[in-house]
Amino acid sequence: MKGINQPRRVFAVAIAMAGTAGLASRVFAQALLSEADPRAKALGYVADASKVDAKNFPKYAAGQNCANCALYQAKPTDPVGGCPLFAGRQVPAKAWCSAWAKRA
């Protein structure tokens, strides 16, 4: 009886591992946005809002960052989240770009 259940157990473990690998690949597929990305450059994206060049971006005001932007697709307390402007990439909560809009 023990030998009959062993292949089933191995199969179940293999399926569970495949599901975990699939989830991990989706998580890692959304890497952090790079400041060198052409979309990021076009919008004046910086990974740390405290480093925004206010001369080049006069719209910027101290305290603005992705966490308090209407486009940020995560909770304001999450360290990273999605942004529809940078599909497939995550942005840090402390980042900023010129498309910043106050969260309601």
C-alpha positions as CSV (number, residue, x, y, z in Angstrom):
1,M,0.0,0.0,0.0
2,K,2.8,2.4,0.8
3,G,4.3,2.0,-2.7
4,I,1.0,2.9,-4.4
5,N,0.6,6.2,-2.5
6,Q,4.2,7.3,-3.1
7,P,3.7,8.2,-6.8
8,R,0.6,10.2,-5.9
9,R,2.5,12.0,-3.2
10,V,5.3,12.8,-5.6
11,F,2.9,14.0,-8.2
12,A,1.1,16.3,-5.7
13,V,4.4,17.8,-4.5
14,A,5.4,18.4,-8.1
15,I,2.1,20.2,-8.9
16,A,2.5,22.3,-5.7
17,M,6.0,23.3,-6.7
18,A,5.0,24.2,-10.2
19,G,2.3,26.5,-8.8
20,T,4.7,28.1,-6.5
21,A,7.2,28.6,-9.4
22,G,4.5,30.2,-11.5
23,L,3.6,32.6,-8.7
24,A,7.2,33.5,-8.1
25,S,7.8,34.2,-11.8
26,R,4.9,36.7,-11.8
27,V,6.2,38.5,-8.8
28,F,9.8,38.7,-10.1
29,A,8.5,39.7,-13.6
30,Q,7.5,43.0,-12.2
31,A,10.9,44.5,-11.5
32,L,11.5,48.0,-10.2
33,L,11.4,50.7,-12.7
34,S,14.8,52.1,-13.7
35,E,15.4,55.8,-13.9
36,A,17.1,54.9,-17.2
37,D,13.9,53.5,-18.7
38,P,12.8,55.8,-21.6
39,R,9.3,56.1,-20.2
40,A,10.7,57.1,-16.8
41,K,13.0,59.7,-18.4
42,A,10.2,61.2,-20.4
43,L,8.2,61.8,-17.2
44,G,11.1,62.9,-15.0
45,Y,10.9,59.9,-12.8
46,V,13.2,59.6,-9.8
47,A,13.3,56.7,-7.4
48,D,13.7,59.0,-4.5
49,A,11.4,62.1,-4.5
50,S,13.8,64.0,-2.2
51,K,16.2,64.1,-5.2
52,V,13.8,65.9,-7.7
53,D,15.4,68.8,-9.4
54,A,12.8,71.5,-8.6
55,K,14.3,73.8,-11.3
56,N,13.5,71.3,-14.0
57,F,10.2,70.3,-12.4
58,P,8.6,73.4,-10.8
59,K,5.3,71.5,-10.4
60,Y,7.1,69.4,-7.7
61,A,6.3,70.2,-4.1
62,A,8.1,68.7,-1.1
63,G,6.1,65.8,0.2
64,Q,4.9,64.5,-3.1
65,N,5.7,60.9,-3.9
66,C,4.2,57.8,-5.5
67,A,2.6,56.7,-2.2
68,N,0.3,59.8,-2.2
69,C,-0.3,59.9,-6.0
70,A,-3.7,58.9,-7.4
71,L,-2.0,56.6,-9.9
72,Y,-0.2,54.5,-7.3
73,Q,-1.8,51.0,-7.4
74,A,-1.0,49.9,-3.9
75,K,-1.7,51.0,-0.3
76,P,0.1,54.2,0.7
77,T,1.9,52.1,3.3
78,D,3.2,49.6,0.8
79,P,6.9,50.0,-0.1
80,V,6.4,49.4,-3.8
81,G,3.4,49.3,-6.1
82,G,2.2,49.4,-9.7
83,C,1.6,52.5,-11.8
84,P,-0.4,52.4,-15.0
85,L,2.1,54.7,-16.6
86,F,4.8,52.1,-16.2
87,A,3.0,48.8,-16.9
88,G,4.9,45.7,-15.9
89,R,7.2,47.6,-13.5
90,Q,6.9,48.5,-9.8
91,V,7.7,51.9,-8.4
92,P,8.9,52.7,-4.9
93,A,6.4,54.5,-2.7
94,K,9.1,57.2,-2.2
95,A,9.5,57.8,-6.0
96,W,8.1,60.7,-8.0
97,C,7.3,61.6,-11.6
98,S,5.9,64.7,-13.3
99,A,2.5,62.9,-13.8
100,W,2.0,63.0,-10.0
101,A,-1.7,63.8,-9.1
102,K,-3.0,64.1,-5.5
103,R,-4.7,61.0,-4.2
104,A,-8.2,61.7,-3.1
